[in-house]
Amino acid sequence: MDFLPKDPAILVSSVNMFLRDEEFDSLESLCYCYNRNPNELKAYLLKNGYIYSDEQKQFRPVGFDKQNV
């Protein structure tokens, strides 16, 4: 992949896949590779309903951790 997608849902899926498959060891290293600012990426996705979990190293829907499953 030459660039990160702009569509929020596809972006979340791509970032989570890269982190899950251990192609990158952190969100910061992934952003560095794609010339993106991690804080700007987090803010963009938060605005679109996703929040980053440092513990799980993935973006999740806002409120997901508060649901009783």
Jmol script that loads the backbone (N, CA, C; Angstrom):
load data "model"
ATOM      1  N   MET A   1       0.847  -1.166   0.000  1.00  0.00           N
ATOM      2  CA  MET A   1       0.000   0.000   0.000  1.00  0.00           C
ATOM      3  C   MET A   1       0.902   1.241   0.000  1.00  0.00           C
ATOM      4  N   ASP A   2       0.644   2.144  -0.931  1.00  0.00           N
ATOM      5  CA  ASP A   2       1.473   3.336  -1.075  1.00  0.00           C
ATOM      6  C   ASP A   2       1.020   4.502  -0.205  1.00  0.00           C
ATOM      7  N   PHE A   3      -0.243   4.482   0.235  1.00  0.00           N
ATOM      8  CA  PHE A   3      -0.771   5.565   1.056  1.00  0.00           C
ATOM      9  C   PHE A   3      -1.887   5.017   1.929  1.00  0.00           C
ATOM     10  N   LEU A   4      -2.194   5.732   2.986  1.00  0.00           N
ATOM     11  CA  LEU A   4      -3.310   5.342   3.841  1.00  0.00           C
ATOM     12  C   LEU A   4      -4.605   5.867   3.241  1.00  0.00           C
ATOM     13  N   PRO A   5      -5.663   5.063   3.262  1.00  0.00           N
ATOM     14  CA  PRO A   5      -6.941   5.500   2.709  1.00  0.00           C
ATOM     15  C   PRO A   5      -7.507   6.704   3.456  1.00  0.00           C
ATOM     16  N   LYS A   6      -8.388   7.450   2.805  1.00  0.00           N
ATOM     17  CA  LYS A   6      -9.016   8.616   3.437  1.00  0.00           C
ATOM     18  C   LYS A   6     -10.351   8.264   4.081  1.00  0.00           C
ATOM     19  N   ASP A   7     -11.057   7.281   3.534  1.00  0.00           N
ATOM     20  CA  ASP A   7     -12.329   6.869   4.103  1.00  0.00           C
ATOM     21  C   ASP A   7     -12.100   6.330   5.521  1.00  0.00           C
ATOM     22  N   PRO A   8     -12.790   6.873   6.522  1.00  0.00           N
ATOM     23  CA  PRO A   8     -12.534   6.487   7.913  1.00  0.00           C
ATOM     24  C   PRO A   8     -12.642   4.985   8.188  1.00  0.00           C
ATOM     25  N   ALA A   9     -13.669   4.327   7.674  1.00  0.00           N
ATOM     26  CA  ALA A   9     -13.844   2.891   7.947  1.00  0.00           C
ATOM     27  C   ALA A   9     -12.719   2.066   7.322  1.00  0.00           C
ATOM     28  N   ILE A  10     -12.328   2.408   6.114  1.00  0.00           N
ATOM     29  CA  ILE A  10     -11.244   1.677   5.446  1.00  0.00           C
ATOM     30  C   ILE A  10      -9.907   2.009   6.108  1.00  0.00           C
ATOM     31  N   LEU A  11      -9.742   3.242   6.533  1.00  0.00           N
ATOM     32  CA  LEU A  11      -8.524   3.653   7.230  1.00  0.00           C
ATOM     33  C   LEU A  11      -8.357   2.876   8.530  1.00  0.00           C
ATOM     34  N   VAL A  12      -9.422   2.787   9.318  1.00  0.00           N
ATOM     35  CA  VAL A  12      -9.373   2.039  10.584  1.00  0.00           C
ATOM     36  C   VAL A  12      -9.019   0.579  10.310  1.00  0.00           C
ATOM     37  N   SER A  13      -9.659   0.001   9.330  1.00  0.00           N
ATOM     38  CA  SER A  13      -9.395  -1.389   8.991  1.00  0.00           C
ATOM     39  C   SER A  13      -7.935  -1.590   8.586  1.00  0.00           C
ATOM     40  N   SER A  14      -7.421  -0.698   7.773  1.00  0.00           N
ATOM     41  CA  SER A  14      -6.028  -0.809   7.302  1.00  0.00           C
ATOM     42  C   SER A  14      -5.033  -0.651   8.442  1.00  0.00           C
ATOM     43  N   VAL A  15      -5.231   0.377   9.259  1.00  0.00           N
ATOM     44  CA  VAL A  15      -4.313   0.625  10.378  1.00  0.00           C
ATOM     45  C   VAL A  15      -4.345  -0.553  11.348  1.00  0.00           C
ATOM     46  N   ASN A  16      -5.545  -1.008  11.704  1.00  0.00           N
ATOM     47  CA  ASN A  16      -5.648  -2.138  12.634  1.00  0.00           C
ATOM     48  C   ASN A  16      -5.004  -3.395  12.068  1.00  0.00           C
ATOM     49  N   MET A  17      -5.145  -3.613  10.768  1.00  0.00           N
ATOM     50  CA  MET A  17      -4.532  -4.782  10.132  1.00  0.00           C
ATOM     51  C   MET A  17      -3.004  -4.698  10.223  1.00  0.00           C
ATOM     52  N   PHE A  18      -2.450  -3.524   9.896  1.00  0.00           N
ATOM     53  CA  PHE A  18      -0.991  -3.354   9.970  1.00  0.00           C
ATOM     54  C   PHE A  18      -0.475  -3.608  11.386  1.00  0.00           C
ATOM     55  N   LEU A  19      -1.188  -3.107  12.377  1.00  0.00           N
ATOM     56  CA  LEU A  19      -0.746  -3.280  13.761  1.00  0.00           C
ATOM     57  C   LEU A  19      -0.963  -4.720  14.235  1.00  0.00           C
ATOM     58  N   ARG A  20      -2.070  -5.317  13.863  1.00  0.00           N
ATOM     59  CA  ARG A  20      -2.368  -6.697  14.267  1.00  0.00           C
ATOM     60  C   ARG A  20      -1.369  -7.671  13.654  1.00  0.00           C
ATOM     61  N   ASP A  21      -1.059  -7.475  12.371  1.00  0.00           N
ATOM     62  CA  ASP A  21      -0.150  -8.385  11.681  1.00  0.00           C
ATOM     63  C   ASP A  21       1.314  -8.068  11.957  1.00  0.00           C
ATOM     64  N   GLU A  22       1.540  -7.108  12.858  1.00  0.00           N
ATOM     65  CA  GLU A  22       2.869  -6.729  13.322  1.00  0.00           C
ATOM     66  C   GLU A  22       3.786  -6.234  12.210  1.00  0.00           C
ATOM     67  N   GLU A  23       3.184  -5.627  11.176  1.00  0.00           N
ATOM     68  CA  GLU A  23       4.000  -4.983  10.155  1.00  0.00           C
ATOM     69  C   GLU A  23       4.641  -3.719  10.737  1.00  0.00           C
ATOM     70  N   PHE A  24       3.988  -3.146  11.752  1.00  0.00           N
ATOM     71  CA  PHE A  24       4.510  -1.994  12.479  1.00  0.00           C
ATOM     72  C   PHE A  24       4.345  -2.273  13.964  1.00  0.00           C
ATOM     73  N   ASP A  25       5.329  -1.856  14.757  1.00  0.00           N
ATOM     74  CA  ASP A  25       5.255  -2.135  16.186  1.00  0.00           C
ATOM     75  C   ASP A  25       4.496  -1.074  16.976  1.00  0.00           C
ATOM     76  N   SER A  26       4.154   0.046  16.324  1.00  0.00           N
ATOM     77  CA  SER A  26       3.398   1.094  17.009  1.00  0.00           C
ATOM     78  C   SER A  26       2.676   1.960  15.993  1.00  0.00           C
ATOM     79  N   LEU A  27       1.685   2.678  16.482  1.00  0.00           N
ATOM     80  CA  LEU A  27       0.971   3.613  15.619  1.00  0.00           C
ATOM     81  C   LEU A  27       1.926   4.692  15.115  1.00  0.00           C
ATOM     82  N   GLU A  28       2.842   5.111  15.963  1.00  0.00           N
ATOM     83  CA  GLU A  28       3.798   6.148  15.576  1.00  0.00           C
ATOM     84  C   GLU A  28       4.687   5.698  14.425  1.00  0.00           C
ATOM     85  N   SER A  29       5.164   4.462  14.460  1.00  0.00           N
ATOM     86  CA  SER A  29       6.030   3.980  13.374  1.00  0.00           C
ATOM     87  C   SER A  29       5.238   3.836  12.073  1.00  0.00           C
ATOM     88  N   LEU A  30       3.983   3.414  12.166  1.00  0.00           N
ATOM     89  CA  LEU A  30       3.129   3.325  10.992  1.00  0.00           C
ATOM     90  C   LEU A  30       2.926   4.715  10.389  1.00  0.00           C
ATOM     91  N   CYS A  31       2.608   5.688  11.240  1.00  0.00           N
ATOM     92  CA  CYS A  31       2.386   7.055  10.755  1.00  0.00           C
ATOM     93  C   CYS A  31       3.657   7.641  10.144  1.00  0.00           C
ATOM     94  N   TYR A  32       4.799   7.362  10.750  1.00  0.00           N
ATOM     95  CA  TYR A  32       6.068   7.849  10.220  1.00  0.00           C
ATOM     96  C   TYR A  32       6.294   7.311   8.805  1.00  0.00           C
ATOM     97  N   CYS A  33       6.014   6.028   8.618  1.00  0.00           N
ATOM     98  CA  CYS A  33       6.207   5.398   7.306  1.00  0.00           C
ATOM     99  C   CYS A  33       5.324   6.035   6.235  1.00  0.00           C
ATOM    100  N   TYR A  34       4.100   6.412   6.624  1.00  0.00           N
ATOM    101  CA  TYR A  34       3.148   6.993   5.665  1.00  0.00           C
ATOM    102  C   TYR A  34       3.093   8.520   5.736  1.00  0.00           C
ATOM    103  N   ASN A  35       4.072   9.101   6.415  1.00  0.00           N
ATOM    104  CA  ASN A  35       4.189  10.560   6.496  1.00  0.00           C
ATOM    105  C   ASN A  35       2.923  11.219   7.052  1.00  0.00           C
ATOM    106  N   ARG A  36       2.407  10.629   8.126  1.00  0.00           N
ATOM    107  CA  ARG A  36       1.215  11.156   8.796  1.00  0.00           C
ATOM    108  C   ARG A  36       1.558  11.468  10.247  1.00  0.00           C
ATOM    109  N   ASN A  37       0.876  12.433  10.814  1.00  0.00           N
ATOM    110  CA  ASN A  37       1.051  12.786  12.217  1.00  0.00           C
ATOM    111  C   ASN A  37       0.108  11.915  13.045  1.00  0.00           C
ATOM    112  N   PRO A  38       0.630  11.158  14.026  1.00  0.00           N
ATOM    113  CA  PRO A  38      -0.229  10.273  14.820  1.00  0.00           C
ATOM    114  C   PRO A  38      -1.366  11.011  15.535  1.00  0.00           C
ATOM    115  N   ASN A  39      -1.081  12.196  16.068  1.00  0.00           N
ATOM    116  CA  ASN A  39      -2.123  12.946  16.780  1.00  0.00           C
ATOM    117  C   ASN A  39      -3.209  13.439  15.824  1.00  0.00           C
ATOM    118  N   GLU A  40      -2.825  13.829  14.629  1.00  0.00           N
ATOM    119  CA  GLU A  40      -3.812  14.247  13.632  1.00  0.00           C
ATOM    120  C   GLU A  40      -4.657  13.066  13.171  1.00  0.00           C
ATOM    121  N   LEU A  41      -4.028  11.905  13.010  1.00  0.00           N
ATOM    122  CA  LEU A  41      -4.757  10.700  12.623  1.00  0.00           C
ATOM    123  C   LEU A  41      -5.761  10.319  13.710  1.00  0.00           C
ATOM    124  N   LYS A  42      -5.327  10.355  14.969  1.00  0.00           N
ATOM    125  CA  LYS A  42      -6.231  10.048  16.090  1.00  0.00           C
ATOM    126  C   LYS A  42      -7.391  11.037  16.134  1.00  0.00           C
ATOM    127  N   ALA A  43      -7.114  12.310  15.941  1.00  0.00           N
ATOM    128  CA  ALA A  43      -8.164  13.332  15.970  1.00  0.00           C
ATOM    129  C   ALA A  43      -9.154  13.142  14.826  1.00  0.00           C
ATOM    130  N   TYR A  44      -8.647  12.841  13.631  1.00  0.00           N
ATOM    131  CA  TYR A  44      -9.509  12.622  12.468  1.00  0.00           C
ATOM    132  C   TYR A  44     -10.437  11.436  12.715  1.00  0.00           C
ATOM    133  N   LEU A  45      -9.873  10.347  13.223  1.00  0.00           N
ATOM    134  CA  LEU A  45     -10.698   9.166  13.444  1.00  0.00           C
ATOM    135  C   LEU A  45     -11.635   9.342  14.637  1.00  0.00           C
ATOM    136  N   LEU A  46     -11.227  10.086  15.650  1.00  0.00           N
ATOM    137  CA  LEU A  46     -12.124  10.376  16.773  1.00  0.00           C
ATOM    138  C   LEU A  46     -13.335  11.162  16.279  1.00  0.00           C
ATOM    139  N   LYS A  47     -13.086  12.117  15.406  1.00  0.00           N
ATOM    140  CA  LYS A  47     -14.163  12.906  14.815  1.00  0.00           C
ATOM    141  C   LYS A  47     -15.129  12.017  14.025  1.00  0.00           C
ATOM    142  N   ASN A  48     -14.627  10.887  13.542  1.00  0.00           N
ATOM    143  CA  ASN A  48     -15.442   9.966  12.761  1.00  0.00           C
ATOM    144  C   ASN A  48     -15.889   8.736  13.551  1.00  0.00           C
ATOM    145  N   GLY A  49     -15.762   8.801  14.882  1.00  0.00           N
ATOM    146  CA  GLY A  49     -16.333   7.755  15.729  1.00  0.00           C
ATOM    147  C   GLY A  49     -15.424   6.636  16.172  1.00  0.00           C
ATOM    148  N   TYR A  50     -14.109   6.826  16.045  1.00  0.00           N
ATOM    149  CA  TYR A  50     -13.166   5.788  16.456  1.00  0.00           C
ATOM    150  C   TYR A  50     -12.144   6.363  17.428  1.00  0.00           C
ATOM    151  N   ILE A  51     -11.797   5.574  18.439  1.00  0.00           N
ATOM    152  CA  ILE A  51     -10.806   5.999  19.423  1.00  0.00           C
ATOM    153  C   ILE A  51      -9.692   4.961  19.476  1.00  0.00           C
ATOM    154  N   TYR A  52      -8.464   5.434  19.710  1.00  0.00           N
ATOM    155  CA  TYR A  52      -7.322   4.522  19.734  1.00  0.00           C
ATOM    156  C   TYR A  52      -7.123   3.969  21.136  1.00  0.00           C
ATOM    157  N   SER A  53      -6.948   2.666  21.236  1.00  0.00           N
ATOM    158  CA  SER A  53      -6.654   1.994  22.496  1.00  0.00           C
ATOM    159  C   SER A  53      -5.166   1.657  22.510  1.00  0.00           C
ATOM    160  N   ASP A  54      -4.406   2.340  23.386  1.00  0.00           N
ATOM    161  CA  ASP A  54      -2.975   2.034  23.512  1.00  0.00           C
ATOM    162  C   ASP A  54      -2.774   0.607  24.021  1.00  0.00           C
ATOM    163  N   GLU A  55      -3.660   0.192  24.904  1.00  0.00           N
ATOM    164  CA  GLU A  55      -3.553  -1.138  25.498  1.00  0.00           C
ATOM    165  C   GLU A  55      -3.694  -2.237  24.448  1.00  0.00           C
ATOM    166  N   GLN A  56      -4.661  -2.066  23.540  1.00  0.00           N
ATOM    167  CA  GLN A  56      -4.906  -3.083  22.524  1.00  0.00           C
ATOM    168  C   GLN A  56      -4.232  -2.784  21.193  1.00  0.00           C
ATOM    169  N   LYS A  57      -3.621  -1.610  21.089  1.00  0.00           N
ATOM    170  CA  LYS A  57      -2.956  -1.188  19.854  1.00  0.00           C
ATOM    171  C   LYS A  57      -3.891  -1.291  18.652  1.00  0.00           C
ATOM    172  N   GLN A  58      -5.093  -0.692  18.797  1.00  0.00           N
ATOM    173  CA  GLN A  58      -6.048  -0.682  17.695  1.00  0.00           C
ATOM    174  C   GLN A  58      -7.076   0.421  17.904  1.00  0.00           C
ATOM    175  N   PHE A  59      -7.682   0.822  16.790  1.00  0.00           N
ATOM    176  CA  PHE A  59      -8.792   1.756  16.845  1.00  0.00           C
ATOM    177  C   PHE A  59     -10.063   0.953  17.055  1.00  0.00           C
ATOM    178  N   ARG A  60     -10.950   1.507  17.875  1.00  0.00           N
ATOM    179  CA  ARG A  60     -12.230   0.867  18.171  1.00  0.00           C
ATOM    180  C   ARG A  60     -13.318   1.915  18.119  1.00  0.00           C
ATOM    181  N   PRO A  61     -14.558   1.504  17.920  1.00  0.00           N
ATOM    182  CA  PRO A  61     -15.643   2.487  17.939  1.00  0.00           C
ATOM    183  C   PRO A  61     -15.736   3.163  19.303  1.00  0.00           C
ATOM    184  N   VAL A  62     -16.002   4.448  19.309  1.00  0.00           N
ATOM    185  CA  VAL A  62     -16.163   5.184  20.564  1.00  0.00           C
ATOM    186  C   VAL A  62     -17.276   4.524  21.366  1.00  0.00           C
ATOM    187  N   GLY A  63     -17.025   4.267  22.642  1.00  0.00           N
ATOM    188  CA  GLY A  63     -18.022   3.663  23.516  1.00  0.00           C
ATOM    189  C   GLY A  63     -17.984   2.147  23.543  1.00  0.00           C
ATOM    190  N   PHE A  64     -17.208   1.527  22.669  1.00  0.00           N
ATOM    191  CA  PHE A  64     -17.154   0.071  22.604  1.00  0.00           C
ATOM    192  C   PHE A  64     -16.732  -0.530  23.947  1.00  0.00           C
ATOM    193  N   ASP A  65     -15.772   0.100  24.613  1.00  0.00           N
ATOM    194  CA  ASP A  65     -15.279  -0.423  25.878  1.00  0.00           C
ATOM    195  C   ASP A  65     -16.278  -0.261  27.015  1.00  0.00           C
ATOM    196  N   LYS A  66     -17.299   0.542  26.828  1.00  0.00           N
ATOM    197  CA  LYS A  66     -18.285   0.774  27.870  1.00  0.00           C
ATOM    198  C   LYS A  66     -19.515  -0.117  27.728  1.00  0.00           C
ATOM    199  N   GLN A  67     -19.576  -0.909  26.660  1.00  0.00           N
ATOM    200  CA  GLN A  67     -20.712  -1.802  26.436  1.00  0.00           C
ATOM    201  C   GLN A  67     -20.585  -3.038  27.317  1.00  0.00           C
ATOM    202  N   ASN A  68     -21.678  -3.504  27.792  1.00  0.00           N
ATOM    203  CA  ASN A  68     -21.696  -4.763  28.549  1.00  0.00           C
ATOM    204  C   ASN A  68     -21.930  -5.898  27.573  1.00  0.00           C
ATOM    205  N   VAL A  69     -20.915  -6.679  27.385  1.00  0.00           N
ATOM    206  CA  VAL A  69     -21.008  -7.774  26.421  1.00  0.00           C
ATOM    207  C   VAL A  69     -21.058  -9.086  27.168  1.00  0.00           C
TER     208      VAL A  69
END
end "model"
wireframe off; spacefill off
backbone 0.3
color backbone group
